[in-house]
Amino acid sequence: MRRVAIDDPADPRLSPFLDLRDARMRAAREPAEGFFLAEGVRTIRRALTAGYEPRALLANPGMLAELDDLDVTAYVVSDAVLESTTGFPVHRGALASFSRRPLPDVEELLAGADRVVVLEDLVDTTNIGSVFRAAAALGWGAIVLSARCGDPLYRRAVRTSMGAVFAVPWARVAHDTGIDVLHDAGLTVIALTPSGSVDIGAVDPPARRALLVGSEGEGVSRRWLDAADLTVRIPMYAEIDSLNVAAAAAIGLYALT
């Protein structure tokens, strides 16, 4: 580790870590500049284990001992400079920037996966991270996101997933051809929706299946519902009409595992 002490939050070397609460700016900047951020020692190490190349580390002195073996430049700052740079108290005390990798070809990704999660237009990165965590925990092999979905490598998604976004391979599809890509790969598309025709617990999962969940507000679009092979629902009680999409997805993944 190469340690560089910095005491000025305006130092340009800290630019990748600037204003982390400005979600719109971060969402536009990070993919365009080819990097993402991981927060906390455990998540940083999971990114390293997954083979992502570190660019730089930002940490207070107390965190350095746990990351001293890393071959990376570490910008060492006080808690005050850390908070001033990021815009909030970083309780985990360490942030690392990593280079992004090219996304895999979706056809190649699907060719080797028998259980696939499909996210249509999820925009909340906390929900995306939660779905990745459930998919990893329940042994699903790949995730496909529509083009309008949020970024799985956005810091909030990385944190919520506990690093599972590094463990489950993922790719994107265009909205107008996404279902066709799934069918061409030989997957049975099962759409999860409150209006589903079958209770999910009654489904005998096919050998190769894709669970489709839709956006936080509207759910699965009519176009993708009509193209699905089967629509399923989670039985509801107490006059509750639906669940948060991440909770519903976790139940669906378990039921179809």
Secondary structure, DSSP 8 states (H G I E B T S, - for coil): -EEEE---TT-GGGGGGS-TT-HHHHHHHHHHHTEEEEESHHHHHHHHHTT--EEEEEE-HHHHHHHTT--SEEEE--HHHHHHHHSS--TT-EEEEEE------HHHHHHT-SEEEEE-S---HHHHHHHHHHHHHTT--EEEEETTS--TTSHHHHHHTTTGGGTS-EEEE-TTTHHHHHHHTT-EEEEE-TT-SEEGGG----SSEEEEE-BTTTBS-HHHHHHSSEEEE----TT-----HHHHHHHHHHHT-
